[in-house]
């Protein structure tokens, strides 16, 4: 069975930590956030179109997208957010699918973890995965983690969270849940159990 598990969760929930743990156990991780960073990084494939549509002011001195300037724009103007998504999302989806197909074609991993922050909100991604895995933690913990990681003020973190689906709806869509309200060792233990489950499903 070509098993693709969609891993999702709110900002600061611990998606990357969970994905890293699956990767260490042998799963192929295809992370849409990482792909987005590649596309909008130095000499990224999306840079020419970003400069064309948004202006060269949104490209920094290194040739990458100016993330802070763009974040300030899209979180204050819904139409600009939609414009950026219309540009980036098809490119991210195509590269994500290419990497998934490559993993199965080369038989380099028993199954694929496709990390998609907005998986539940995105029917196109939901249709691609056999299972939805939600990494969950209390919202107060999400906020504190993001503040520690990126230094964003609480108001900005809450604004980002407000653009994502409600925690309850995300959990309702889950086939599997990782509770990441505790230490990293607890998360890794849950990943190991799920890894065994996914190996069995992939071999079925």
C-alpha positions, -999 to +999 in steps of 0.1 A: +000+000+000+013+035-009+007+050+025+007+088+027+000+103+062-009+139+063+006+155+094-009+188+105-014+211+136-016+247+145+014+270+146+037+261+175+021+227+180+053+208+173+047+196+137+084+198+129+095+179+160+071+151+152+081+150+115+118+149+125+110+119+148+092+100+120+121+108+096+146+093+121+126+061+121+128+058+083+097+076+070+101+100+041+091+134+052+077+159+026+072+192+043+052+219+025+066+246+047+102+236+038+092+236+001+076+271+005+109+283+020+129+269-009+106+285-034+108+319-017+145+317-007+176+329-025+171+322-063+139+303-055+116+294-083+088+318-070+110+348-066+106+363-102+068+361-100+068+376-064+089+405-077+065+409-106+033+408-087+042+424-054+072+446-064+109+444-058+104+459-023+093+424-013+127+409-023+155+414+002+192+422-004+200+385-006+175+378-034+150+360-011+115+371-003+114+396+025+094+375+049+086+401+075+074+426+049+053+400+032+039+386+065+029+422+076+011+426+043-008+393+040-020+393+077-034+428+073-050+423+039-070+392+031-069+399-007-031+401-007-030+369+013-052+352-014-029+366-041+002+352-025-015+318-020-027+317-056+009+322-067+026+298-042+001+270-035+001+254-070+039+254-070+040+239-035+015+212-044+033+202-075+067+199-058+051+181-029+035+155-052+068+151-071+086+142-039+059+118-028+060+100-062+098+099-060+097+083-026+075+055-038+092+051-072+126+046-056+112+026-026+133+048-004+109+047+025+080+025+037+056+054+039+054+092+035+047+118+061+033+149+042+035+179+065+007+204+056-001+231+082-035+238+065-043+202+056-078+202+070-086+235+053-073+223+019-094+196+002-068+191-025-043+179+001-069+160+022-077+139-008-041+129-013-036+113+021-048+081+036-047+093+072-048+126+090-024+129+119-029+160+142-002+172+165-020+190+193-013+211+224-032+238+243-034+272+226-015+289+255+014+266+249+013+272+211+016+310+218+045+306+242+064+282+219+061+306+189+072+336+210+102+317+223+111+305+188+105+336+167+101+365+191+068+375+177+045+395+200+015+376+214-009+397+193+007+387+161+008+350+171-029+352+179-036+369+145-018+340+127-038+314+148-070+332+138-063+325+102-061+287+109-089+263+115-102+260+151-084+234+172-117+215+178-124+212+141-088+201+134-091+174+161-125+163+147-108+156+113-080+135+128-075+098+124-046+099+148-035+125+174-002+132+191-005+151+224+025+174+224+017+192+257+045+173+275+083+168+270+099+159+237+104+123+250+067+119+253+062+130+217+089+106+205+073+077+223+039+085+206+057+087+172+073+053+177+039+037+184+024+053+153+054+043+132+047+007+140+011+012+131+019+029+098+044+002+089+017-024+093-007-004+072+019+001+045+026-036+043-011-046+042 
